[in-house]
């Protein structure tokens, strides 16, 4: 299982999913209306390392974090 965290203003509890890639996760999250609006703007980290591509393989125990843009001073 892969743990998925939703940080900042997304305000959703973490979930655990049985997936093998970020592409699979993207497909799952697009079906959630509340999350779909965040997906295009979020940065993504896998095990605390920022990633750019969805072609990242995931393994059991990995952690994916969705980081929405925020502003502050």
N, C-alpha and C positions, 0 to 999 in steps of 0.2 A: 504494500500500500504506500501511496505517496501522500504526504500531508500538504495541503494547500492553505496558505495563510492570506488573508485579505487585510491589508494594512490601511491606516489612515481613515479617511472619510467613507470608504466602502462600507464599513460597519457591518460585516458579516462574519459569523463564527467560522473558524477553520473547518475544513472537511478532509476526509481521507478517501482517496479514489484508487482503484486498481487500473493504472494506466502505464504505458511504456514510453510515451513521448509527450512533448509539449503540444504537438498537433492534436493528439487525442484530448488533452485537457481543454484546448481551445474549443473544440467541437462541443464538449460537455458544457462549458461555461456560456457559450453563445445561446444555449437553450434557456438560460436563466435571465429573464427580462431585466431584473434589477442589476445584474452584473454586465450584461451585454453592452451597456452604455459606457462602461469603464474600460473595456478590453482594448480598444484602439489607442487609448492614452496612457495605459499603465506600462511602467518598466517591469521587467520580470527578473527575478533572481532564483537560481537553483543552488541550494545549499550555501546561501550568502554570496554567491558570485553572479554578477549581472550577466545576462545573456541577451543576444540580439535575435538569434534565429529560433524558429519553432522546431527546427530539425534536431532537437536535443533529445537524446535517449535518457530515460529515467529508470531508476532501479528502486527496488523495495527499500523503504526507509528514507528516500530523498525528501527534501522539503522545498516546495515552490512558494515564493512570495510574490504577490501582486502589489506593486507600489504605485499608487496613483500620483499624479502631479499635485503638488501643494505649493502654496505661496505663504510667505511669512517674512518676518523681518528681524 
